[in-house]
Amino acid sequence: MIVLVTGPVRAGKSRFALELVRDWGRPATFVATCEADERDPEMTERIARHRAARGAMAAIETNERTGPTLVEALGAASAGEVLLVDSLGTWLAAHLYALEELALSDPVAAARALETRAAALLPALDALSADAVLVSEEVGWGIVPPTVLGRLFRDQLGRTAAAIADRADRAYLVVAGYAVDLRATGRRISD
């Protein structure tokens, strides 16, 4: 089973995803996609809060440069396992960061490269034998970002989340501390 949990920042996505995983009553592995940087104390504190919230849950901390990557972590999972992937936004940001120079010189080529990197996640999900809850941010609800990096990130994260929601058995939108079951209340928009 694949479940997507999406919504704006600080809406309760991670807490809700953790509740879903705990409700399944099986041991779970937290797949962290944020690459810690000791030069960023705010992110270090944020990571510490997430670690405390998940308690003794096993964890895999992915790193898109040195491994294990998110795709590798998904590929290594076996039937009966439960994965909680948090979050797709930080995972995609790591890929965008690697393409920053290209994005500034050739945004079209960078968009294609980012789309290719993001698309690699989809076959990994299709082949996944474990159950997984994936957390993603909704970043396109505000103004059009004034930078090329912001626009590339927003557009690709939206496309990636939509592709995952299409594959997911369940999809939730978490807003202001409330989870809305998109499959039960929503209508799929055709391409």
CYANA upper distance limits for C-alpha pairs under 8 A (distance plus 0.5 A):
  1 MET  CA    130 ALA  CA      7.96
  1 MET  CA    131 ASP  CA      5.23
  1 MET  CA    132 ALA  CA      6.88
  1 MET  CA    168 ALA  CA      7.81
  1 MET  CA    169 ASP  CA      6.46
  2 ILE  CA    131 ASP  CA      6.36
  2 ILE  CA    132 ALA  CA      5.48
  2 ILE  CA    133 VAL  CA      6.43
  2 ILE  CA    134 LEU  CA      8.13
  2 ILE  CA    167 ARG  CA      8.06
  2 ILE  CA    168 ALA  CA      5.30
  2 ILE  CA    169 ASP  CA      5.91
  2 ILE  CA    170 ARG  CA      7.25
  3 VAL  CA    132 ALA  CA      6.75
  3 VAL  CA    133 VAL  CA      5.12
  3 VAL  CA    134 LEU  CA      6.68
  3 VAL  CA    165 ALA  CA      8.36
  3 VAL  CA    168 ALA  CA      5.88
  3 VAL  CA    169 ASP  CA      6.42
  3 VAL  CA    170 ARG  CA      5.27
  3 VAL  CA    171 ALA  CA      6.06
  3 VAL  CA    172 TYR  CA      8.32
  4 LEU  CA    133 VAL  CA      6.35
  4 LEU  CA    134 LEU  CA      5.44
  4 LEU  CA    135 VAL  CA      6.57
  4 LEU  CA    136 SER  CA      7.88
  4 LEU  CA    161 ALA  CA      8.48
  4 LEU  CA    164 ILE  CA      7.57
  4 LEU  CA    165 ALA  CA      6.57
  4 LEU  CA    168 ALA  CA      6.89
  4 LEU  CA    170 ARG  CA      6.94
  4 LEU  CA    171 ALA  CA      5.12
  4 LEU  CA    172 TYR  CA      6.70
  5 VAL  CA     13 LYS  CA      6.75
  5 VAL  CA     16 PHE  CA      8.46
  5 VAL  CA     17 ALA  CA      7.10
  5 VAL  CA    133 VAL  CA      7.63
  5 VAL  CA    134 LEU  CA      6.56
  5 VAL  CA    135 VAL  CA      5.31
  5 VAL  CA    136 SER  CA      6.73
  5 VAL  CA    171 ALA  CA      6.41
  5 VAL  CA    172 TYR  CA      5.34
  5 VAL  CA    173 LEU  CA      6.54
  5 VAL  CA    174 VAL  CA      7.50
  6 THR  CA     13 LYS  CA      6.97
  6 THR  CA    135 VAL  CA      6.29
  6 THR  CA    136 SER  CA      5.21
  6 THR  CA    137 GLU  CA      5.96
  6 THR  CA    138 GLU  CA      6.74
  6 THR  CA    161 ALA  CA      8.42
  6 THR  CA    171 ALA  CA      8.27
  6 THR  CA    172 TYR  CA      6.70
  6 THR  CA    173 LEU  CA      5.49
  6 THR  CA    174 VAL  CA      6.59
  7 GLY  CA     11 ALA  CA      7.20
  7 GLY  CA     13 LYS  CA      7.07
  7 GLY  CA    136 SER  CA      7.42
  7 GLY  CA    137 GLU  CA      5.79
  7 GLY  CA    138 GLU  CA      5.37
  7 GLY  CA    173 LEU  CA      5.76
  7 GLY  CA    174 VAL  CA      5.41
  7 GLY  CA    175 VAL  CA      6.41
  8 PRO  CA    137 GLU  CA      6.14
  8 PRO  CA    138 GLU  CA      5.51
  8 PRO  CA    139 VAL  CA      7.13
  8 PRO  CA    174 VAL  CA      7.90
  8 PRO  CA    175 VAL  CA      7.05
  9 VAL  CA    137 GLU  CA      7.13
  9 VAL  CA    138 GLU  CA      8.16
 10 ARG  CA    176 ALA  CA      8.34
 11 ALA  CA    174 VAL  CA      6.55
 11 ALA  CA    175 VAL  CA      5.54
 11 ALA  CA    176 ALA  CA      5.27
 11 ALA  CA    177 GLY  CA      5.69
 11 ALA  CA    178 TYR  CA      8.26
 12 GLY  CA     16 PHE  CA      6.53
 12 GLY  CA    174 VAL  CA      6.95
 12 GLY  CA    175 VAL  CA      7.81
 12 GLY  CA    176 ALA  CA      7.69
 12 GLY  CA    177 GLY  CA      5.70
 12 GLY  CA    178 TYR  CA      8.14
 13 LYS  CA     17 ALA  CA      6.57
 13 LYS  CA    135 VAL  CA      7.21
 13 LYS  CA    174 VAL  CA      6.23
 14 SER  CA     18 LEU  CA      6.58
 14 SER  CA     86 ASP  CA      7.69
 14 SER  CA    135 VAL  CA      7.29
 15 ARG  CA     19 GLU  CA      6.73
 16 PHE  CA     20 LEU  CA      6.77
 16 PHE  CA    174 VAL  CA      8.44
 16 PHE  CA    179 ALA  CA      8.09
 17 ALA  CA     21 VAL  CA      6.80
 17 ALA  CA     84 LEU  CA      7.82
 17 ALA  CA    133 VAL  CA      7.03
 17 ALA  CA    134 LEU  CA      8.26
 17 ALA  CA    135 VAL  CA      7.57
 18 LEU  CA     22 ARG  CA      6.60
 18 LEU  CA     54 ARG  CA      7.79
 18 LEU  CA     84 LEU  CA      7.94
 19 GLU  CA     23 ASP  CA      6.47
 20 LEU  CA     24 TRP  CA      7.12
 20 LEU  CA    133 VAL  CA      8.49
 21 VAL  CA     25 GLY  CA      7.78
 21 VAL  CA     26 ARG  CA      8.27
 21 VAL  CA     28 ALA  CA      7.58
 21 VAL  CA     82 VAL  CA      7.83
 21 VAL  CA     84 LEU  CA      7.68
 21 VAL  CA    133 VAL  CA      7.80
 22 ARG  CA     26 ARG  CA      7.61
 22 ARG  CA     28 ALA  CA      8.50
 26 ARG  CA     81 GLU  CA      8.40
 26 ARG  CA     82 VAL  CA      7.66
 27 PRO  CA     57 MET  CA      8.06
 27 PRO  CA     81 GLU  CA      7.78
 27 PRO  CA     82 VAL  CA      7.29
 28 ALA  CA     57 MET  CA      6.88
 28 ALA  CA     58 ALA  CA      7.22
 28 ALA  CA     81 GLU  CA      7.02
 28 ALA  CA     82 VAL  CA      5.15
 28 ALA  CA     83 LEU  CA      6.16
 28 ALA  CA     84 LEU  CA      7.65
 29 THR  CA     57 MET  CA      6.58
 29 THR  CA     58 ALA  CA      5.25
 29 THR  CA     59 ALA  CA      5.71
 29 THR  CA     60 ILE  CA      7.59
 29 THR  CA     81 GLU  CA      8.23
 29 THR  CA     82 VAL  CA      6.74
 29 THR  CA     83 LEU  CA      5.43
 29 THR  CA     84 LEU  CA      6.71
 30 PHE  CA     54 ARG  CA      8.40
 30 PHE  CA     57 MET  CA      7.14
 30 PHE  CA     58 ALA  CA      6.59
 30 PHE  CA     59 ALA  CA      5.02
 30 PHE  CA     60 ILE  CA      6.71
 30 PHE  CA     83 LEU  CA      6.38
 30 PHE  CA     84 LEU  CA      5.27
 30 PHE  CA     85 VAL  CA      6.67
 30 PHE  CA     86 ASP  CA      8.06
 31 VAL  CA     59 ALA  CA      6.29
 31 VAL  CA     60 ILE  CA      5.35
 31 VAL  CA     61 GLU  CA      6.46
 31 VAL  CA     62 THR  CA      7.46
 31 VAL  CA     70 LEU  CA      8.30
 31 VAL  CA     73 ALA  CA      8.18
 31 VAL  CA     83 LEU  CA      7.10
 31 VAL  CA     84 LEU  CA      6.25
 31 VAL  CA     85 VAL  CA      5.13
 31 VAL  CA     86 ASP  CA      6.85
 32 ALA  CA     59 ALA  CA      7.65
 32 ALA  CA     60 ILE  CA      6.63
 32 ALA  CA     61 GLU  CA      5.25
 32 ALA  CA     62 THR  CA      6.52
 32 ALA  CA     85 VAL  CA      6.68
 32 ALA  CA     86 ASP  CA      5.95
 32 ALA  CA     87 SER  CA      7.47
 33 THR  CA     61 GLU  CA      6.77
 33 THR  CA     62 THR  CA      5.74
 33 THR  CA     63 ASN  CA      7.37
 33 THR  CA     70 LEU  CA      7.62
 33 THR  CA     85 VAL  CA      7.81
 33 THR  CA     86 ASP  CA      6.66
 33 THR  CA     87 SER  CA      6.41
 33 THR  CA     88 LEU  CA      7.79
 33 THR  CA     90 THR  CA      6.45
 33 THR  CA     91 TRP  CA      5.69
 34 CYS  CA     47 ILE  CA      8.47
 34 CYS  CA     61 GLU  CA      8.08
 34 CYS  CA     62 THR  CA      7.87
 34 CYS  CA     63 ASN  CA      8.18
 34 CYS  CA     87 SER  CA      8.00
 34 CYS  CA     90 THR  CA      5.88
 34 CYS  CA     91 TRP  CA      7.09
 35 GLU  CA     61 GLU  CA      8.22
 35 GLU  CA     62 THR  CA      7.77
 35 GLU  CA     63 ASN  CA      6.58
 35 GLU  CA     94 ALA  CA      8.33
 36 ALA  CA     40 ASP  CA      8.44
 36 ALA  CA     43 MET  CA      7.57
 36 ALA  CA     44 THR  CA      6.87
 36 ALA  CA     47 ILE  CA      8.14
 37 ASP  CA     41 PRO  CA      8.44
 37 ASP  CA     43 MET  CA      8.05
 37 ASP  CA     44 THR  CA      7.54
 38 GLU  CA     44 THR  CA      7.30
 40 ASP  CA     44 THR  CA      6.80
 41 PRO  CA     45 GLU  CA      6.63
 42 GLU  CA     46 ARG  CA      6.73
 43 MET  CA     47 ILE  CA      6.60
 44 THR  CA     48 ALA  CA      6.76
 45 GLU  CA     49 ARG  CA      6.83
 46 ARG  CA     50 HIS  CA      6.96
 47 ILE  CA     51 ARG  CA      6.69
 48 ALA  CA     52 ALA  CA      6.67
 49 ARG  CA     53 ALA  CA      6.68
 50 HIS  CA     54 ARG  CA      6.86
 51 ARG  CA     55 GLY  CA      6.86
 60 ILE  CA     73 ALA  CA      8.12
 61 GLU  CA     68 PRO  CA      8.13
 62 THR  CA     67 GLY  CA      6.58
 62 THR  CA     68 PRO  CA      5.61
 62 THR  CA     69 THR  CA      5.62
 62 THR  CA     70 LEU  CA      6.33
 62 THR  CA     73 ALA  CA      8.00
 63 ASN  CA     67 GLY  CA      5.34
 63 ASN  CA     68 PRO  CA      6.27
 63 ASN  CA     69 THR  CA      5.84
 63 ASN  CA     70 LEU  CA      8.04
 64 GLU  CA     68 PRO  CA      7.50
 64 GLU  CA     69 THR  CA      5.30
 64 GLU  CA     70 LEU  CA      7.71
 64 GLU  CA     91 TRP  CA      8.21
 64 GLU  CA     94 ALA  CA      7.22
 64 GLU  CA     95 HIS  CA      7.68
 65 ARG  CA     69 THR  CA      8.10
 67 GLY  CA     72 GLU  CA      8.36
 68 PRO  CA     72 GLU  CA      6.36
 68 PRO  CA     73 ALA  CA      6.82
 69 THR  CA     73 ALA  CA      6.69
 70 LEU  CA     74 LEU  CA      6.70
 70 LEU  CA     91 TRP  CA      8.21
 70 LEU  CA    121 LEU  CA      8.39
 71 VAL  CA     75 GLY  CA      6.62
 71 VAL  CA    120 ALA  CA      7.92
 71 VAL  CA    121 LEU  CA      6.45
 71 VAL  CA    124 ALA  CA      6.49
 72 GLU  CA     76 ALA  CA      6.65
 73 ALA  CA     77 ALA  CA      7.06
 74 LEU  CA    124 ALA  CA      6.90
 74 LEU  CA    125 LEU  CA      7.78
 74 LEU  CA    128 LEU  CA      7.00
 75 GLY  CA    124 ALA  CA      6.82
 75 GLY  CA    127 ALA  CA      8.20
 75 GLY  CA    128 LEU  CA      7.13
 77 ALA  CA     81 GLU  CA      7.14
 77 ALA  CA    128 LEU  CA      7.81
 77 ALA  CA    129 SER  CA      7.38
 77 ALA  CA    130 ALA  CA      6.40
 78 SER  CA    128 LEU  CA      8.37
 78 SER  CA    129 SER  CA      6.08
 78 SER  CA    130 ALA  CA      5.84
 79 ALA  CA    129 SER  CA      5.28
 79 ALA  CA    130 ALA  CA      5.10
 79 ALA  CA    131 ASP  CA      8.15
 80 GLY  CA    129 SER  CA      8.21
 80 GLY  CA    130 ALA  CA      6.18
 80 GLY  CA    131 ASP  CA      7.62
 81 GLU  CA    130 ALA  CA      5.42
 81 GLU  CA    131 ASP  CA      6.69
 82 VAL  CA    130 ALA  CA      6.35
 82 VAL  CA    131 ASP  CA      5.28
 82 VAL  CA    132 ALA  CA      6.08
 82 VAL  CA    133 VAL  CA      8.43
 83 LEU  CA    130 ALA  CA      7.65
 83 LEU  CA    131 ASP  CA      6.72
 83 LEU  CA    132 ALA  CA      5.04
 83 LEU  CA    133 VAL  CA      6.76
 84 LEU  CA    132 ALA  CA      6.26
 84 LEU  CA    133 VAL  CA      5.37
 84 LEU  CA    134 LEU  CA      6.52
 84 LEU  CA    135 VAL  CA      8.32
 85 VAL  CA    132 ALA  CA      7.72
 85 VAL  CA    133 VAL  CA      6.64
 85 VAL  CA    134 LEU  CA      5.19
 85 VAL  CA    135 VAL  CA      6.60
 86 ASP  CA    134 LEU  CA      6.74
 86 ASP  CA    135 VAL  CA      5.54
 86 ASP  CA    136 SER  CA      7.78
 87 SER  CA     91 TRP  CA      6.93
 87 SER  CA    134 LEU  CA      7.33
 87 SER  CA    135 VAL  CA      5.42
 87 SER  CA    136 SER  CA      5.91
 87 SER  CA    137 GLU  CA      8.01
 88 LEU  CA     92 LEU  CA      6.52
 88 LEU  CA    134 LEU  CA      7.78
 88 LEU  CA    135 VAL  CA      6.71
 88 LEU  CA    136 SER  CA      5.38
 88 LEU  CA    137 GLU  CA      7.68
 88 LEU  CA    157 LEU  CA      8.20
 89 GLY  CA     93 ALA  CA      6.52
 89 GLY  CA    136 SER  CA      6.33
 89 GLY  CA    137 GLU  CA      6.35
 89 GLY  CA    157 LEU  CA      7.21
 90 THR  CA     94 ALA  CA      6.80
 91 TRP  CA     95 HIS  CA      7.33
 92 LEU  CA     96 LEU  CA      6.72
 92 LEU  CA    118 ALA  CA      7.59
 92 LEU  CA    153 PHE  CA      7.89
 92 LEU  CA    157 LEU  CA      7.61
 93 ALA  CA     97 TYR  CA      6.44
 93 ALA  CA    153 PHE  CA      7.51
 94 ALA  CA     98 ALA  CA      6.95
 95 HIS  CA     99 LEU  CA      7.06
 95 HIS  CA    114 LEU  CA      7.37
 95 HIS  CA    117 ARG  CA      7.77
 96 LEU  CA    100 GLU  CA      6.59
 96 LEU  CA    114 LEU  CA      7.07
 96 LEU  CA    149 LEU  CA      8.03
 96 LEU  CA    153 PHE  CA      7.53
 99 LEU  CA    103 ALA  CA      6.51
 99 LEU  CA    110 ALA  CA      6.87
 99 LEU  CA    113 ALA  CA      8.39
 99 LEU  CA    114 LEU  CA      8.11
100 GLU  CA    104 LEU  CA      6.82
100 GLU  CA    149 LEU  CA      7.74
101 GLU  CA    105 SER  CA      6.95
102 LEU  CA    106 ASP  CA      6.03
102 LEU  CA    107 PRO  CA      7.31
102 LEU  CA    109 ALA  CA      7.79
102 LEU  CA    110 ALA  CA      6.15
103 ALA  CA    107 PRO  CA      4.88
103 ALA  CA    108 VAL  CA      8.11
103 ALA  CA    109 ALA  CA      7.86
103 ALA  CA    110 ALA  CA      5.36
103 ALA  CA    111 ALA  CA      7.97
103 ALA  CA    148 VAL  CA      7.53
103 ALA  CA    149 LEU  CA      7.20
104 LEU  CA    148 VAL  CA      7.72
104 LEU  CA    149 LEU  CA      8.33
106 ASP  CA    110 ALA  CA      6.77
107 PRO  CA    111 ALA  CA      6.51
107 PRO  CA    148 VAL  CA      7.44
108 VAL  CA    112 ARG  CA      6.88
109 ALA  CA    113 ALA  CA      6.66
110 ALA  CA    114 LEU  CA      6.50
111 ALA  CA    115 GLU  CA      6.55
111 ALA  CA    152 LEU  CA      6.67
111 ALA  CA    156 GLN  CA      8.49
112 ARG  CA    116 THR  CA      6.68
113 ALA  CA    117 ARG  CA      6.78
114 LEU  CA    118 ALA  CA      6.59
114 LEU  CA    156 GLN  CA      7.91
115 GLU  CA    119 ALA  CA      6.43
115 GLU  CA    156 GLN  CA      7.07
116 THR  CA    120 ALA  CA      7.04
117 ARG  CA    121 LEU  CA      8.09
118 ALA  CA    122 LEU  CA      8.23
118 ALA  CA    156 GLN  CA      8.20
118 ALA  CA    160 THR  CA      7.27
119 ALA  CA    123 PRO  CA      8.23
119 ALA  CA    160 THR  CA      8.09
120 ALA  CA    124 ALA  CA      7.50
121 LEU  CA    125 LEU  CA      6.86
122 LEU  CA    126 ASP  CA      6.69
122 LEU  CA    163 ALA  CA      8.29
122 LEU  CA    164 ILE  CA      7.76
123 PRO  CA    127 ALA  CA      6.60
124 ALA  CA    128 LEU  CA      6.50
126 ASP  CA    167 ARG  CA      8.32
136 SER  CA    161 ALA  CA      7.32
137 GLU  CA    157 LEU  CA      8.38
138 GLU  CA    157 LEU  CA      8.33
138 GLU  CA    158 GLY  CA      7.54
139 VAL  CA    154 ARG  CA      6.35
139 VAL  CA    157 LEU  CA      8.32
139 VAL  CA    158 GLY  CA      8.13
140 GLY  CA    144 VAL  CA      8.17
140 GLY  CA    154 ARG  CA      6.29
140 GLY  CA    155 ASP  CA      8.02
140 GLY  CA    158 GLY  CA      7.69
144 VAL  CA    151 ARG  CA      7.45
145 PRO  CA    150 GLY  CA      5.78
145 PRO  CA    151 ARG  CA      5.98
146 PRO  CA    150 GLY  CA      7.55
146 PRO  CA    151 ARG  CA      8.00
147 THR  CA    151 ARG  CA      6.84
148 VAL  CA    152 LEU  CA      6.57
149 LEU  CA    153 PHE  CA      6.60
150 GLY  CA    154 ARG  CA      6.56
151 ARG  CA    155 ASP  CA      6.49
152 LEU  CA    156 GLN  CA      6.56
153 PHE  CA    157 LEU  CA      6.44
154 ARG  CA    158 GLY  CA      6.69
155 ASP  CA    159 ARG  CA      6.83
156 GLN  CA    160 THR  CA      6.48
157 LEU  CA    161 ALA  CA      6.50
158 GLY  CA    162 ALA  CA      6.69
159 ARG  CA    163 ALA  CA      6.72
160 THR  CA    164 ILE  CA      6.72
161 ALA  CA    165 ALA  CA      6.51
162 ALA  CA    166 ASP  CA      6.66
163 ALA  CA    167 ARG  CA      7.09
164 ILE  CA    168 ALA  CA      6.45
165 ALA  CA    170 ARG  CA      8.09
165 ALA  CA    171 ALA  CA      6.48
170 ARG  CA    181 ASP  CA      7.99
170 ARG  CA    182 LEU  CA      8.11
170 ARG  CA    183 ARG  CA      6.84
171 ALA  CA    181 ASP  CA      6.64
171 ALA  CA    182 LEU  CA      5.99
171 ALA  CA    183 ARG  CA      6.73
172 TYR  CA    179 ALA  CA      6.57
172 TYR  CA    180 VAL  CA      5.87
172 TYR  CA    181 ASP  CA      5.16
172 TYR  CA    182 LEU  CA      5.87
172 TYR  CA    183 ARG  CA      8.31
173 LEU  CA    179 ALA  CA      6.11
173 LEU  CA    180 VAL  CA      5.62
173 LEU  CA    181 ASP  CA      7.17
173 LEU  CA    182 LEU  CA      7.11
174 VAL  CA    178 TYR  CA      5.89
174 VAL  CA    179 ALA  CA      4.76
174 VAL  CA    180 VAL  CA      6.71
175 VAL  CA    179 ALA  CA      7.02
175 VAL  CA    180 VAL  CA      8.50
180 VAL  CA    185 THR  CA      8.19
181 ASP  CA    185 THR  CA      6.73
181 ASP  CA    186 GLY  CA      8.22
182 LEU  CA    186 GLY  CA      5.23
182 LEU  CA    187 ARG  CA      8.30
183 ARG  CA    187 ARG  CA      7.91
